Amino acid sequence: MSDRLRITWYGVTIFLSSAFLLVLEILAGRLIAPYVGVSLYTWTAIIGVILAGLSLGNWLGGIWADRGGNELAAGITLALAGLFSLGILFLLTLVAPLIEAREMTLLGASFFYVLTLFFMPAVLLGVVTPLLTTLALGLDRRTGHIVGRMHALAALGSILGTFVTGYVLIQYLGTRGIIIGTAIGLFLLALPFFKGRSRAAPIAVLVAAVGLILVTDARNGFSNPCDRESNYFCIRVVDDSERAPFGVARSLVLDHLVHGTNHDSEPGMLISPYVQLMDELALEHFGEEKAETLRWFFAGGGAYTLPRSVRSRTPNATVAVAELDPLVTRTAEEGLFLDTAGMRVVHADARTVLTREPSEHYDVIVSDAFHDISIPYHLVTSEYAELVRSRLAPDGIYLLNVLDAFPDPRLVKSMMKTLSESFEHVHVWMDMVPPEAERMTFVISASDAREPPETLVARRGFDHRWLRVTEPMMQTGTAFDALPLLTDDYVPVERLVSEFYFEDLGR
């Protein structure tokens, strides 16, 4: 092989190995989502650990190159990277039970997952670029030309791996398929480096790979906890019939959080108290007669529990739903008894939908797009509150549910402070006051029309009684004045819900 072709071969290897590294990095967020969710902290752990591994690998690769590292060394490194990539699924079967048993905080669990699963592949793939760049410099004296080319190829490979994984691979292959494909790709990259040399190394790699596959399969490591994977969520449908008084009920789980529960034959049955509360708040606000023809807008569909209930009970009502993920809607239709006939479903961001429809006005706007640690920042700001108010009828009501820590829900209180800039009557509701600190679902109501009652008793469905806890909550814990006003420029959600990351509040 000529020197020119050999340098090209090195460049292609650097390009592809860098692409595989970013494939693993993007994949990391999806792989650990069913266990710790997706948040700024999980992505910080992912990026930090991958960069640390890459940096260490670059350093070791440079030392190895100076001490006689050759093509065989590159082949061994790529093969080991393939083995450690394949080993991610086996390690996950060991790490997940260990973390769950220790009840680690979300911050610690996120870091430990990424460190044990992805650090070594990052180190090994970091070795490749300096090693092959040094070998290329031995074939071409144009130092700047070679170094610049190899760095550019590494960057381009990283870009390709990022876009292909995020836009294509996760949707069509799933996490397990991508990991297996990455391992195979790295093994194939390694093969040419073993040509004409001892067969012991590739045979050892093959034996180790087969062994890993067997032990991983024995521990169900290839079994995907997700029924479906989209660009946004790990999606599961689970049987929850024990929560229903009769019949069959199923719940939608997005990443690690139950998002809604639907009954097969009773679409009007609202099993989750907070969902029933939002329905009862709208009923109390407008009365039964007007409730028959209300115009509803839902920011987030999920299981479509409340939209489905509204359509079944009040067929003359108007229901519009902005659900970002089309696969969530399809899952609800196929597994959660949803019939979207009569609904207007838009698969786009709720803020975008409301912005581009200035002539539309609704009686009720419901935000049901919040997870515990994954808060869409742009849906909690004063700018969004103003947008919601402008799309509400003069007597309309805005309802939203948020998971936060009791007894001092700082995010909820900040959201109330922000909403108070746009609405006259802003209140928070609970169905029970827990005896000790825990995370729970709060419902916030906002309106310009009138003050709601202090106690709300269910008029239909399950017997429940909810309390308006606005005043005592404002007097407990962090002072209202000390909390930030949330704007598009400043939304410190992670700081406000830091208890979820640093304390065990019953994940």
C-alpha positions in Angstrom: 0.0 0.0 0.0 1.4 3.4 -0.9 2.0 6.1 1.7 -0.8 8.2 0.3 -3.4 5.4 0.6 -2.2 4.5 4.1 -2.6 8.1 5.3 -6.1 8.0 3.7 -6.9 4.8 5.6 -5.8 6.3 8.8 -8.0 9.4 8.2 -11.0 7.2 7.5 -10.4 5.3 10.7 -10.2 8.5 12.7 -13.3 9.8 11.1 -15.3 6.7 11.8 -14.0 6.1 15.3 -14.9 9.7 16.2 -18.3 9.1 14.8 -18.8 6.0 16.9 -17.8 7.9 20.0 -20.5 10.5 19.5 -23.0 7.8 18.7 -22.3 6.4 22.2 -22.5 9.8 23.7 -25.9 10.6 22.3 -27.0 7.1 23.0 -26.0 7.5 26.7 -28.9 9.9 27.4 -31.5 7.5 26.0 -30.0 4.4 27.6 -30.1 5.8 31.2 -33.4 7.7 30.7 -35.6 4.8 32.0 -33.6 4.8 35.3 -32.8 8.5 36.0 -34.7 10.5 33.4 -33.3 13.2 31.2 -32.2 16.5 32.6 -29.4 19.1 32.5 -27.6 17.2 35.2 -27.7 13.9 33.3 -26.4 15.5 30.2 -23.7 17.3 32.2 -22.6 13.9 33.5 -22.6 12.4 30.0 -20.6 15.2 28.4 -18.2 15.5 31.3 -17.4 11.8 31.5 -17.1 11.3 27.8 -14.7 14.3 27.5 -12.7 13.1 30.5 -12.3 9.7 28.9 -11.5 11.2 25.5 -8.8 13.5 27.1 -7.2 10.6 29.0 -7.3 8.5 25.8 -5.6 11.3 23.8 -2.9 11.6 26.3 -2.3 7.9 26.5 -2.4 7.6 22.7 0.3 10.2 22.3 2.5 8.5 24.9 2.0 5.1 23.2 2.8 6.6 19.8 6.1 8.0 21.1 7.0 4.6 22.6 6.5 2.6 19.4 2.8 2.2 19.0 2.1 0.8 15.5 -0.8 -0.3 13.4 -1.2 -3.4 15.5 -1.7 -1.2 18.5 -4.4 0.7 16.7 -6.1 -2.5 15.8 -6.0 -3.8 19.4 -7.3 -0.4 20.7 -10.3 -0.5 18.2 -11.1 -4.1 19.0 -11.0 -3.4 22.8 -13.3 -0.3 22.2 -15.7 -2.7 20.4 -15.6 -5.1 23.3 -16.2 -2.4 25.9 -19.0 -1.0 23.8 -20.6 -4.4 23.6 -20.0 -4.7 27.3 -22.2 -1.7 28.1 -25.3 -3.8 28.0 -23.8 -6.4 30.3 -22.5 -3.8 32.8 -26.0 -2.2 32.8 -27.5 -5.4 34.2 -24.9 -5.2 37.0 -25.0 -1.5 37.7 -28.8 -0.8 37.6 -29.7 -3.2 40.5 -26.7 -1.9 42.5 -27.8 1.7 42.2 -31.4 0.9 42.9 -30.5 -1.1 46.0 -28.4 1.8 47.3 -31.1 4.4 46.6 -28.6 6.9 45.3 -29.5 10.5 44.5 -30.4 11.2 40.9 -27.2 13.3 40.6 -25.0 10.5 41.9 -26.9 7.8 40.0 -26.5 9.7 36.7 -22.8 10.1 37.2 -22.2 6.5 38.3 -24.2 5.1 35.3 -22.2 7.1 32.8 -18.9 6.5 34.5 -19.2 2.7 34.6 -20.8 2.3 31.2 -19.1 4.8 28.9 -15.8 6.0 30.4 -13.7 3.1 29.0 -15.0 3.2 25.5 -14.3 6.9 25.5 -10.7 6.4 26.7 -10.0 3.7 24.1 -11.5 5.7 21.2 -9.5 8.7 22.4 -6.3 6.7 21.9 -7.0 6.3 18.1 -6.5 9.8 16.8 -3.1 10.7 18.3 -1.8 7.2 17.6 -2.8 7.2 13.9 -1.9 10.9 13.4 1.7 10.1 14.7 1.9 7.2 12.3 0.7 9.4 9.4 3.4 12.0 10.3 6.0 9.3 9.7 4.8 9.0 6.1 4.4 12.7 5.3 6.6 15.5 6.5 3.9 18.2 6.2 3.2 18.3 9.9 0.6 21.1 9.9 -1.2 19.5 6.9 -1.4 16.1 8.5 -2.4 17.3 12.0 -5.0 19.7 10.6 -6.5 17.0 8.4 -6.8 14.4 11.1 -8.3 16.9 13.6 -10.8 18.0 11.0 -11.7 14.4 10.2 -12.2 13.7 13.9 -14.5 16.7 14.2 -16.4 15.8 11.1 -16.9 12.3 12.3 -18.2 13.5 15.6 -20.7 15.8 13.8 -21.8 12.9 11.6 -22.3 10.6 14.6 -24.3 13.2 16.5 -26.7 13.9 13.6 -27.2 10.4 12.4 -27.8 9.1 15.9 -30.2 11.9 17.0 -32.1 12.1 13.7 -32.2 8.5 12.5 -30.6 5.6 14.5 -32.5 5.9 17.7 -35.9 5.9 15.9 -35.1 2.9 13.7 -32.6 0.7 15.6 -33.2 1.5 19.3 -30.5 1.6 22.0 -29.6 -2.1 21.9 -29.4 -2.2 18.2 -27.2 0.8 18.1 -24.8 -0.6 20.7 -24.5 -3.8 18.8 -24.0 -2.0 15.6 -21.3 0.2 17.1 -19.4 -2.8 18.4 -19.6 -4.5 15.1 -18.4 -1.3 13.3 -15.4 -1.0 15.6 -14.5 -4.7 15.1 -14.6 -4.2 11.3 -12.4 -1.1 11.7 -9.9 -3.1 13.6 -9.6 -6.0 11.2 -7.4 -4.4 8.5 -4.9 -3.5 11.2 -4.4 -7.2 12.0 -3.7 -8.1 8.4 -0.4 -10.0 8.0 0.1 -10.1 11.7 -0.5 -12.7 14.5 -4.0 -14.2 14.4 -4.1 -14.5 18.2 -5.4 -11.0 18.8 -8.5 -11.2 16.5 -9.3 -14.7 17.7 -9.1 -13.6 21.3 -11.4 -10.6 20.5 -13.9 -12.9 18.8 -13.9 -15.3 21.7 -14.4 -12.5 24.2 -17.2 -11.0 22.1 -19.0 -14.3 21.9 -18.6 -14.7 25.7 -19.9 -11.2 26.3 -22.9 -11.9 24.1 -23.7 -15.1 25.9 -23.5 -13.7 29.4 -25.4 -10.5 28.5 -28.2 -12.6 26.9 -28.3 -14.8 30.0 -28.9 -11.7 32.1 -31.5 -10.3 29.6 -29.2 -7.5 28.8 -30.4 -7.3 25.2 -34.0 -6.9 26.4 -35.1 -3.4 25.9 -37.1 -1.9 28.8 -38.8 0.4 26.2 -41.7 -0.7 24.1 -40.8 2.0 21.7 -38.0 4.6 21.5 -38.5 8.0 19.9 -36.2 11.0 19.6 -37.8 12.2 22.9 -38.7 9.3 25.1 -38.4 5.7 26.1 -42.1 4.8 25.8 -43.8 1.9 27.7 -47.3 0.9 28.2 -47.9 -1.1 31.5 -51.0 -2.7 32.9 -52.4 -0.7 35.9 -55.7 -2.5 36.3 -55.2 -2.7 40.1 -55.7 1.0 40.3 -59.1 0.8 38.7 -62.3 -0.3 40.5 -63.0 -2.7 37.7 -62.0 -3.6 34.2 -58.7 -3.0 32.4 -56.5 0.1 32.9 -53.2 0.9 31.3 -50.6 3.5 32.1 -48.1 5.3 29.8 -44.6 5.5 31.1 -42.3 8.1 29.5 -38.7 7.5 30.4 -39.1 6.6 34.1 -42.3 8.5 35.0 -46.0 7.4 34.7 -47.7 10.1 32.5 -51.3 9.0 32.6 -53.7 6.1 33.1 -56.6 5.2 30.8 -59.5 2.8 31.4 -60.5 0.6 28.5 -64.3 0.9 28.7 -64.7 4.1 30.7 -63.0 7.0 29.0 -64.4 9.4 31.5 -62.7 7.6 34.4 -59.9 9.8 35.8 -57.9 7.5 38.0 -55.1 10.0 38.9 -56.3 12.5 41.5 -54.4 15.4 39.9 -56.0 14.8 36.5 -59.4 14.7 38.1 -58.6 17.9 40.0 -57.9 19.8 36.7 -61.2 18.6 35.3 -63.0 19.6 38.5 -61.4 23.0 38.5 -62.7 23.7 35.0 -66.1 22.4 35.9 -66.3 24.6 39.0 -65.0 27.6 37.1 -67.6 27.5 34.3 -70.5 25.4 35.7 -72.0 22.2 34.2 -74.0 24.0 31.5 -71.1 25.9 29.9 -68.8 22.9 30.4 -70.7 21.1 27.6 -69.2 23.5 25.0 -65.9 24.6 26.3 -62.9 25.1 24.0 -59.9 23.2 25.4 -56.2 23.4 24.5 -53.7 20.9 25.9 -50.0 21.6 25.9 -48.8 18.0 25.9 -50.9 14.9 25.1 -49.0 12.0 26.7 -51.6 9.3 27.5 -54.4 11.8 26.4 -56.3 10.9 29.6 -58.0 14.2 30.1 -58.6 15.1 26.4 -60.1 11.6 26.0 -62.3 12.1 29.0 -63.5 15.5 27.8 -64.4 14.2 24.4 -66.4 11.3 25.8 -68.3 13.3 28.4 -68.9 16.5 26.4 -68.9 15.7 22.7 -69.8 19.3 21.8 -66.6 20.6 23.4 -63.7 21.5 21.3 -60.4 19.7 22.0 -57.0 20.7 20.6 -53.8 19.0 21.6 -50.2 20.0 20.9 -48.1 16.8 21.4 -44.4 17.1 20.4 -43.9 13.4 19.8 -46.0 11.6 17.1 -44.9 8.2 18.5 -46.5 9.1 21.9 -49.8 9.7 20.1 -49.5 6.5 18.1 -48.8 4.6 21.3 -51.8 6.0 23.0 -54.0 5.1 20.1 -52.7 1.5 19.8 -52.2 0.7 23.5 -54.2 3.1 25.6 -57.6 3.0 24.0 -57.4 6.5 22.5 -59.6 7.5 19.6 -58.5 11.0 18.4 -61.7 11.4 16.2 -63.1 14.8 17.0 -59.8 16.1 18.4 -57.4 18.4 16.6 -54.0 17.0 17.2 -50.9 19.0 16.2 -47.5 17.4 16.5 -45.5 20.4 17.4 -44.3 22.4 20.4 -47.2 23.9 22.3 -45.7 27.4 22.5 -45.1 27.3 18.7 -48.7 26.3 18.1 -50.1 29.0 20.3 -47.8 31.6 18.7 -48.8 30.9 15.1 -52.5 30.9 15.9 -53.2 34.4 17.1 -56.9 34.3 16.3 -57.6 31.2 18.3 -59.0 31.6 21.8 -59.7 28.9 24.4 -61.7 28.6 27.5 -59.3 26.2 29.2 -55.6 25.8 28.5 -53.9 22.8 30.2 -50.1 22.3 30.4 -49.4 18.6 31.0 -45.9 18.6 29.5 -43.9 18.6 32.7 -41.9 15.6 34.0 -40.2 15.6 37.4 -36.7 16.5 36.3 -37.3 17.3 32.6 -39.1 20.7 32.6 -39.6 22.4 29.2 -38.1 25.7 30.3 -39.9 27.8 27.7 -43.3 26.7 29.1 -42.8 28.2 32.5 -41.6 31.7 31.8 -43.4 35.0 32.0 -43.3 35.4 28.2 -45.2 32.1 27.9 -47.7 33.1 30.6 -48.4 36.2 28.6 -48.9 34.2 25.5 -51.3 31.8 27.3 -53.3 34.8 28.7 -53.6 36.3 25.2 -55.0 33.0 23.9 -57.6 32.6 26.7 -61.1 33.9 26.6 -61.7 36.8 29.2 -63.2 34.3 31.6 -60.8 31.5 30.8 -58.7 29.4 33.1 -55.1 28.1 32.8 -54.3 24.8 34.5 -51.0 23.0 34.9 -49.5 20.2 37.0 -45.9 20.1 38.3 -43.9 17.6 40.3 -42.0 19.3 43.1 -40.8 18.7 46.7 -43.1 19.1 49.7 -43.2 21.1 52.0 -41.1 23.8 50.2 -41.9 23.5 46.4 -39.6 26.2 45.2 -40.3 25.6 41.5 -44.1 25.7 42.1 -43.8 28.9 44.0 -41.6 30.5 41.4 -44.1 29.5 38.7 -46.9 31.1 40.8 -44.8 34.2 41.2 -44.3 34.3 37.4 -48.0 33.6 36.6 -49.0 36.4 39.0 -47.4 38.9 36.7 -50.1 38.0 34.1 -53.1 36.6 36.0 -55.0 38.1 38.9 -56.0 34.9 40.6 -53.2 32.3 40.9 -53.5 29.3 43.3 -51.9 26.0 44.1 -53.9 22.8 45.0 -53.2 19.5 46.8 -55.3 16.5 47.4 -53.5 15.7 50.6 -50.9 17.1 53.0 -48.2 14.4 53.4 -46.8 13.8 56.9 -43.2 14.1 55.8 -41.1 15.5 53.0 -41.6 13.9 49.6 -42.1 14.8 46.0 -45.6 15.1 44.8 -47.8 16.5 42.1 -49.1 20.1 42.5 -51.8 21.7 40.4 -51.7 25.4 39.7 -54.7 27.4 38.5 -54.6 30.9 37.0 -57.4 33.1 35.9 -58.6 36.7 35.6 -62.2 35.8 36.1 -62.8 35.2 39.8 -61.4 33.7 43.0 -61.9 29.9 43.4 -63.2 28.4 46.6 -60.8 27.3 49.3 -62.0 23.7 49.1 -63.1 21.8 46.1 -65.2 18.6 46.3 -65.5 16.3 43.4 -68.8 16.5 41.6 -68.2 13.4 39.4 -66.0 10.4 39.3 -64.1 9.3 42.4 -64.8 10.9 45.8 -62.0 13.4 46.4 -61.5 16.7 48.2 -58.8 19.1 47.3 -57.4 22.0 49.3 -56.3 25.4 48.1 -53.0 25.8 49.8 -51.7 29.0 48.3 -51.5 31.1 51.5 -49.9 28.5 53.8 -47.4 27.6 51.1 -46.4 31.2 50.7 -45.7 31.3 54.4 -43.6 28.1 54.5 -40.0 27.6 53.5 -38.3 29.9 51.0 -39.7 33.4 51.1 -41.7 34.4 48.1 -39.6 37.5 47.5 -36.4 35.4 47.5 -37.6 33.2 44.6 -36.8 34.2 41.0 -39.2 35.4 38.4 -38.9 33.0 35.5 -38.1 34.5 32.1 -36.9 33.3 28.8 -33.5 34.6 29.7 -33.4 33.1 33.2 -35.0 29.7 34.2 -33.0 28.0 37.0 -35.2 25.0 37.1 -32.5 22.6 38.2 -31.6 24.8 41.2 -35.2 25.1 42.2 -35.7 21.3 42.2 -32.3 20.4 43.5 -33.8 18.2 46.1 -34.5 15.7 43.3 -30.8 15.4 42.6 -29.2 15.7 46.0 -31.8 14.1 48.3 -33.8 10.9 48.2 -37.4 11.9 48.0 -38.8 8.6 46.9 -37.8 8.3 43.3 
